[in-house]
Amino acid sequence: MVAVAVCAVLAGACTFAAIADWARDLDRAAWQRLGFTGRVPAATTVWRLLIRIDAEVLSVVLAGWLRARVGPVVLGGRRWRLVVAIDGKVARGARLPDGRQVHLLSAYDTAAGIVLAQVQIAAKSNEIPAFAPLVEKVAGQLGSLQGVLFVADALHAQTDHAQRVAAAGADLMVSVKGNRPTLFAQLKALPWGQVPVGDRRREHGHGRRETRTVKALTVATPDGLGFPHAQAVRITRTRKTKNKTTREMAYLVASLPAADAQPVDLGTWARQEWHIENRVHYVRDVTLREDAHQARTGNGPAVFATLRNTSIGYHRSNGETNIARATRRANRRSTDLIDAVTRSNPTTQ
């Protein structure tokens, strides 16, 4: 039944009822390949199973399956880093009996396109305490955090986070905003006018021209920035349209020495933070209709989020960029889909 759920969501199913419908529409030969004889489970049976599964265990199992399909990571030089983006998402349609919305924190391998781990935020808490268990799950999935760079938003600009990942052999790069007023003021007050531009990139598209300049500075004051080996980073984004020019400055901290993180690297890694939002969370909302799904019982919301992550990661690993089109194609090729999910040594479609 878990294999049915995985196949159905890979084929575009967005609800528990849709999972059951997908299985019911298969022929008897397909039922037998999935382990069913005579008939398939009713929608209520599928629902009762999936709301009781441990969502975090399911995430570990399915992420391991996807990583086995992708194969080993190829190292790309001395400054190469496996960039893992961390971000939280609220499943807006999934309200628990006490009225709370389900809030999930995920870690996304930006190179492979796979969500490595996902944890649910505890009641009356936020993403900050969930950071440590999420990093532990990533370490369990990868085996080691050596060469891993975690990128996250300003909420995770926490010294404890940087020290924790540094102790595990990894690094952290975070944006800094008003939630850390002292650190933010310290970054703004640095002598940026005297720092040469380390990298400049120009892009055109969507009716605008954008220029991004990156400056980096190692802070050598007695207390530094409170991060191990910290570099201060300023990224200036200038956007020009036909009638308007805007400029914004973003400040970041990276727990990497300058020898291991040049401005060109820092600019690239900063942009990879957005991959989890653009390539996972947006797709879960728009293509797989997560916010419209009103799952609210047991582990159902977190389990379905894990299934959606798996669907996206599966299609990304097949080289797909349009997930909507990929799910439609998978739905038309149920035999190939079942073969990929149930075969002990799966290959891409």
N, C-alpha and C positions, 0 to 999 in steps of 0.2 A: 504493500500500500504506500510505503514511502517512495518507492520507485515510481509508482503511478503519479504521486504528487509532484515529484521532480519533473517527470516527463510532461505532465500537463502544464505546469507553469513555464517550462521551456517552450511550450507550444502556445503560450499566451493566455492561459487560464488566470483569471484575476480574483476568483472567489472559491470557497470550498465547494459550492454547488457546481461551479464550472469544472473543477477537478473531477468530480464524479461523472459529469456529463461527458467529459473527454474519454474517460475509461469506458463508459457505457456504449459509446459510439464505435469502439473498436470491434473488429471481427473476432471470432473465437480463437483463431490462430494467435492473434496478438494477446488475447487474454492468457493463453497457455504460456506464452513466452514470459509474461509477467508473473506467472505462478498461480493463476486462478483457473479453476475447473468448474464448468457449468455456468457460473454467474459471477458478476463483480459486486463489490460492496455497494450498499446504498449510500446516498449523500450523507445521511446522519452518521453512518459508521465511519466514513472518512473524516467527518468533523470531530467525532468523539476521540478518534486516535490523534489527530493533529493538534488538538488543543491540550493534550496531555504530554506530548513529547517535550523533552528538555531542549529548549531552543538553542542554548549555548553549545550543548553537545552536538546537536544537529549541524550547527554552524561549523564546528571543528571538523566533523566528518565530511561535509560537502566541500569545504575549502580544501581539505586534503585531497579529495577526489579531483577537483579542478587543477590543483597544482601538479598532480601526477600526470594529467593530460598535457600540461604546458611543457613540462620537462625542466631540466636544471637551468638556472640563470647563468648567462655568459657574462663574465666580468669585463668591464670596459676601460680599464686603466687605473692608475694610482688614486685618482680623485673620484673614481666611480662610487656611487652610493645607491643602494636600493631604497627608493623613496616611498615611504608609507604615509599616506595622508589620513589624518584622524579628524572625524567630524561627527556631530550628532544630528539626529533627525527625529522629528515628532511625527508619528502616524496620526494625522489629524482626525481621521474618521473613526479611529479605534479608541473608544472611551471605556475604561474599566468600570465595574459596578459603583465605585466610589466617586466617579466623575472625572478621575484623572485621565489625561492622555498618555499614551505609551511613548516613551522617549528612549531611543536607542543610540548607542555610540558605536561607531564602526571604524575599522582600520582597513585601508584600501591599498593594495599593491599597485602603484601607478604604472609599473612596467608591464605586468602580466594582465592587468585589468580585473583582478580578483579581490573580493573582500576576504581578508584573511581571518578576521574575527569580529564578533559583534556581541555587545553586552547590553542588558537593559538597565536603565538608570533606576536606582531604588526610589521608593516613595519618599517624598519630602527631601529630596537630594538634588544634585545637579551633576554635570559632566565631570567635574574636577575629581571627586573620589573614585569615579569609574575609570579614570585614566590608568591607574596602576594595574587593576585586574585585566584591562584590555591589553596592555603591553605584555603582561605575562602570557596571555593566550597567543599573542603574535610570536613570542619567543618559543612557545611550545609548537606552534605550527612550522616555524622556520628552522628550529633546532638551535639557532644562535642568532644573536642580534648584532654580531660583528658586521660592520659595513652598512648598517641600516640607519637611515635618517628619517626621523619622524617630523612631519610638518603639520602644523595645526593653527587654529585661529587664536585670537587674542585671549580667549578664555583660559587657554592652557599656557599662558606666559607665567608659569609658576616655577620658582627655583627648585622646589622639591621634584617636579617633573624632570627638569634637566639633570639633576643629580642622580635620579633613579635610572634614567636611560644611560647616562654616562657610566654608572657602575656596571651596567650590563654590556658595555662596549659599543653602545649606539650613541646617536647624537640627536639633538632637538633644534628645530628652527620654528620660531613662532613670531607672529605679528604682535605688536604692542600698541595698546590703545588706552583709553581713559580708565579702564578698570584697574590699571597699574599706574596711578598718576605720578608717583615718584620716578619710576623707571621711564615712563613716557616723557616726562620733563627733562630727565637726564639725557635721553636720546636726542630730543629736539635741540638741546643746548650745546651739543657737540659742534666743533668748528667745521661744519660741512663745507663752507665756502673754500676752505683750504685743502679739501680732499679732492684729488683728481677723479674724473669719471672713469670708473673701471670697466663699464660695459654700456653700450647703447644699442638698442634695437628699434627698428621702424617697421610698422606693418600698415597695410591698407586693406580696407574691406568694410562692408556694411555702411558705405557712405561716409566713412571717417578715416582719418589718418592718426595713428597713435605712435608716440615715441616713448620708450621706457629707458631711463638711465639709472644705473646702479652705482652707488658708492658704498664702500665698506671701510670700516675703521676698527682696529683693535684697541680696546679701551684698557689703558695700563694704570689707572688710578689704584690706590691701595685696595679698595673694595671692588674694583671693576664694575661689572654689571650684575654680579651675583650668579652668573652662569659659568660653568667651567669653560675655559678657553674662549670666552665670549668675543664675538665680533658684532659690532653695531652695523646695521645695514639701513640705508635709505634708498627707496625706489621712488622715482618721480615719474608719474604718468601724465603725459600731455596729449590730449585728444582734440583734434580739429575737425569740425564739420564745415559745411558751407557757410553757416552763419554764426558759429560759436566756437570758442576755444576754452577748454577747461584744463585745470592742472591740479593734481592731488599728490600728496606725499605720503608714503607708507613707511613706517619704521618697524624694523624687525630685529630680533636677536638670534644669532646662530651659535650654538656651542661647538664650534669648529675653529681651529686655528687657521690663520690666513694661508698657511702652506697647503692645507687640505681643502680649502674652499675659496676659490677665486671669485671675483664679482660675476663673471659669466656663469659660473656654477650657481651662485646664490640667486641670480635672477631667474634661472631655469627652475630651480627648486621651489622658489616662491610661487611660480605659476602652477606648479604641479599640485599645490595645496587645493586648487580649484577642481582638480580632476574628480575627486570624490563627489563634489556637488554637481558638476556638469554631466559626468558619465555614469553616475550611480543614482544619486538621490533624485535628480530631475527625471531620469528614465523611470524610476519606480513610481513617481507621481503621474507623469504624463502618459507614458506608454503602458505601464502595468497598473495604473489607476489605484495606487495605494491609498491616497487620501480619501478616495470615494468608498473604500472597503470598510464597512462598519463592524469588523471583527472585534469582539469585546470579551470573549470568554477564555479563561485560563491562559495558556501560553500561545493562543491562536495568533494574536497580532505579531509577536516576535517570530514565531515559526514561519508565518507567511512572508515576513520581511526577509528572512533567511532564504526562503525559496526564490524570492524575487532577486536577491543578490546572486544566487546560484545561476538563475536564468541569464542575467546580464553577463556574469563572468564566463559562462559556457559559450555564449555567442561571441563575446569579445575574443576568447581564445581561438575561435574559428576564423578570426579576421574580420568579423562583421562590425560595421560602424553604425548601421541603421538597425536598432534592436527591434523596432516594430516589424520591419520587413523580415528580419531573421526569425521571429516567432511565427509569422504567417507561413514562411517556408517550412519550418519545423513541423507545423501542424499538418501540412500537406504530405509530409514524409514521416508518418508515425512509425513505420517499420525501421527506418534508419535511426530515428530518435530512440526507440526502445533498445535497439542494438547498442547504441552508444552508451546508454545509461546502465544496461544490465551486463554488458560484456566485461569480463575481468580485466582486460587490457584494452580499454576503449580508445578509439581513434576518432579524429574529427570526421564530421559528415562529408 
